[in-house]
Amino acid sequence: MRPDKIFIGIALVFMGISLFLVSSATHVEYGGVVIIGPFPIVLASSPDMAVFGIVISAVILLMLYTFMRW
């Protein structure tokens, strides 16, 4: 494990949480994707965000598989 990647990951999580807490919108839709191996787990507050998460996870997995084959 590289410490710089761990630090970047933790920093991104804290930035996301802080942006979520600072937002002043009354109705906020949110979603997230956790990729464990080849299996994406999609978490969302609405069906639209779930579809968006599935599309994003498919794009990320395709890019990952493409770059791993080089």
C-alpha positions in Angstrom: 0.0 0.0 0.0 1.2 3.4 -0.9 0.7 6.1 1.7 0.1 8.8 -0.9 -2.8 6.9 -2.4 -4.3 6.4 1.1 -3.9 10.0 1.9 -5.6 11.1 -1.3 -8.5 8.7 -0.7 -9.1 9.9 2.8 -8.8 13.6 1.6 -11.4 13.0 -1.1 -13.8 11.4 1.4 -13.5 14.3 3.8 -13.9 16.8 1.0 -17.1 15.0 -0.2 -18.5 14.9 3.3 -17.7 18.6 3.9 -19.3 19.6 0.6 -22.4 17.6 1.5 -22.7 19.2 4.9 -22.1 22.7 3.6 -24.7 22.5 0.8 -27.7 24.6 1.6 -30.1 23.0 -0.8 -33.2 21.5 0.7 -33.6 18.5 -1.6 -30.2 16.9 -2.3 -29.8 13.6 -4.3 -26.7 11.7 -3.7 -25.1 8.5 -4.7 -21.9 6.5 -4.5 -20.2 3.6 -6.1 -17.9 1.2 -4.2 -15.9 -1.1 -6.5 -14.7 -4.3 -4.9 -12.8 -6.3 -7.4 -14.9 -6.6 -10.5 -18.2 -6.0 -8.6 -19.6 -2.5 -8.3 -21.9 -1.7 -5.3 -24.2 1.3 -6.1 -25.7 3.3 -3.2 -28.1 6.1 -4.1 -30.9 8.2 -2.7 -33.1 8.0 -5.8 -33.5 5.8 -8.8 -32.1 8.5 -11.2 -28.9 8.6 -9.1 -28.7 4.8 -9.0 -28.8 4.7 -12.9 -26.1 7.4 -13.0 -24.0 5.4 -10.6 -24.4 2.3 -12.7 -23.3 4.1 -15.8 -20.3 5.7 -14.1 -19.2 2.4 -12.6 -19.5 0.7 -16.0 -17.3 3.4 -17.6 -14.8 3.2 -14.8 -14.6 -0.6 -15.1 -14.2 -0.5 -18.9 -11.4 2.0 -18.5 -9.8 -0.1 -15.8 -9.9 -3.3 -17.9 -8.7 -1.4 -21.0 -5.7 0.1 -19.2 -4.8 -3.2 -17.4 -4.5 -4.9 -20.8 -1.8 -2.5 -22.0 
